[in-house]
């Protein structure tokens, strides 16, 4: 089959700019599409912080000082490129200092709509200036969700895009890009009001993500369960009705894991490497991590790990009622790494003070320590209120750290409940979002821990799971091919 031409556009691409999983997913898509011999162009903004980074950027002379009208203003953008680390794939950066030369990736500034409206249009202008006709334009989250509409309106005249089809991935429906309808002029959509949601316009607003959901040829989200959940009242965030209407165009594809980076037998960030066949290194990692944080080490006492953003979404409100009880009654250790809401940071600081030989907490993000916690832990705690996909549970499976998770989103799709009778399953799940339900899941895990033979079977099951990008990328390629018109 002929290779596909795929334009990937995103506000984040790792390692250049990252606040969450979006950046990792886009990077993985680019790398693995390229590995499969497809022609991929990745476009993102050139944020101010990149001027101080260690990456080498090449200015593209033929893509310099391109004018773009945005309502009553005119902007000029240029394009630079850099190689994606661990890949020959290049990323294209839209340089527009007036919009992007700011400290943060996202802002609360009044021109935030312009920053990403211009990104969406600039990506299409790059195609025009280079006469590169994409088979697929793959937009990501609200920031680039206007691209399907732009192709049907502002760029409909250009036959370069006659065969182009669009995919919009919803990474987290909680962020929708809702702005005043007065911004339509800035976005060059004032003459397209008839194509937008009239109720929204009457209420004086424009919703970027809703517009993308309406006009994209296909919609994806990052797990099959989340694709169902966002069609319901609880997690649809107001878009559930539209998503139900477009159900036959909505596909759930679980994110993959980079097995080059997350592999206990090759990981250079952990003290001792190990594999499913030889787990001695895992015990050494556990001993050294306990020593590092001043915890009592006992191979018979399970170590529970947690690396997370400390937010309400992640379910941490369930913990205060049960963790002190577990720590009083059971011989367990707990290590938490994360940053976020002050109340949760304060709670874990208090817990570490109350149980200094059993609990350790480090505020912030530390990638080597995140790898070490995965490698050292016997169990991994992830009690999310909702979780579109989640990556840490898949890292944990790979490292033989057994997940204790709520049955939601990607957690439900990637962790199978362990059955002591059959020996099947990879972790422990609970359904109700209550402290009691989580408490009983922890007790089930501790019960299996006390049976070394059952625990060994469980760890082997977990480490055999394959959620690699090499496997998951095929689902995207299949979708792209289904959408792209056959070559003449």
Secondary structure, DSSP 8 states (H G I E B T S, - for coil): ----EEEEE-S-BTTTB-SSHHHHHHHHHHHHHHHTT-EEEEEEE--GGGGGSS---EE-GGGSSEEEEETTEEEEEEEEEEE-TTSS-EEEEEE-HHHH-SSSSS---TTHHHHHHHHHHHHHHHHHHHT---SEEEEETGGGTTHHHHHHTTTTT-GGGTT-EEEEEES-TT---EEEGGGGTTTT-GGGGGGS-HHHHHTTEEEHHHHHHHH-SEEEES-HHHHHHTTSTTTSTT-HHHHHHTGGGEEE----B-TTTS-TTT-TTSSS---SS--HHHHHHHHHHHHHTT----TTS-EEEEEEEESGGGTGGGTTTTHHHHHHHS--EEEEEEEE-HHHHHHHHHHHHHTTTTEEEEES--HHHHHHHHHH-SEEEE--S--SS-SHHHHHHHTT-EEEEESSHHHHHH--B-BTTTTB-SEEEE-SSSHHHHHHHHHHHHHHHT-HHHHHHHHHHHHH---BHHHHHHHHHHHHHHHS----
